[in-house]
Amino acid sequence: MKIFKQKFRTSAVVFLLLAIVFGAYVQSEKQVDRANESRLKSYLLVDELRQSSDELTRMARSYVVTGDQRFKKYFQEILDIRDGRVSRPDGYNYIYWDIVLADDHPRKVSTERPIALLELMRNAGFSEGELQKLAESKANSDVLAGIELKAIKLAESVGHDTTANHELAEQMMHDKYYHKAKADIMRPLSELYKIMDKRTFDKVRTAERNAVVMRIVFMTCFLGAVIMLWTAYRELNMTLGESADTIHSYLLKIGQGDISTAIPVPPGAENSVLAGLATMQTKLQIQEVDRICDKKKIAENESRLRTIIESEPECIKIIDARGRLIMMNPAGLAMLEADSLDQVSGKQVIDLISPEYREQFAEMHKRVIAGESMNSEFEIIGLKGSRRWLETHAVPMEDNGETFHLAVTRDFTERRAAEKALRE
């Protein structure tokens, strides 16, 4: 049993370690998810900077061509969102402005605080080199936005040269200087994609490698726990000597009093629980044989004692603490002129005493129940009316915590009459 306890404790420690390793493994898998999420978020933020530049170009060109004030309004709104002057709308993504233009009204604005795109990038964990590229691209985008604003103002000018101004504004939005400014935006972004891709990919790969290591450790601990549990189970079976169900069935039979069914002990299980159970059963069988013998002897002694009491010529009776007659032998029944014990059993003995001696009997009975031994003489009245003088020796008797009055009584009526006649 000591070995089993040691193995059980070891198994418990291994399972605790398994739980810790499993928690670490889950965290490593989550780290992979977080790394992928960070990678995706980084790409989305960089794409937003590129997409905002494209949207600014689209709005500016559309306004220059159509003069629709919506495009100018959205142009300014894109700048304000990017610079953190207004909150981001809900669902702000690639198709946002296409849906807004189609619906002809702005979508619901988020209740979150305004935040600049560059600040979002800093919070996303971009490296210092990446932030420099972002800042360079953002500055170039602001330069391009300045060109676009000049084109918008030029398109808004009125006068004798309005048509020429419109043509010049459109030219500003498509000439080589504009495309060069556009390229200046995309060039840092292209370099940023390479740097960011390597950083995020390395982070994901590291997280995946850690997850694989933790998975291997977890599987190793799991196999170790299974092996320890199996060895503990085998040790338990060796300790028990049989399966737990078999031991339980033997215990049930013994508990129900069935000790006759033999308990076989297989070789090698001499020190097992099963062997102890078999030994206990053998002892119980011996005790049962002794109990039966003792019971037989007690029955014989009771029969012998009953024979002695019933053949005793003097009265033997037992009276309870309330003064009721419990037992009386045939000699006593004859003194009371009773044909059977049923006629007097449960009756108050004091009612069988002559009235003038009842108080004396009550005092004697009280003292006997209190623990004294007494000798007394009384006159009794039989059931058929005859009067007899009895000489009684009474002693207290205890049974199951209750005190009784045991008395041996001799009839001395004839002797008393002879003594009276002699005196006379």
PyMOL commands that set and color helices and strands:
alter all, ss='L'
color gray80, all
select helices_A, chain A and resi 2-66+69-83+96-103+117-123+128-156+162-172+176-240+244-255+273-311+330-335+341-343+349-352+355-369+413-423
alter helices_A, ss='H'
color red, helices_A
select strands_A, chain A and resi 315-319+325-328+374-381+387-399+402-411
alter strands_A, ss='S'
color yellow, strands_A
deselect
rebuild
show_as cartoon
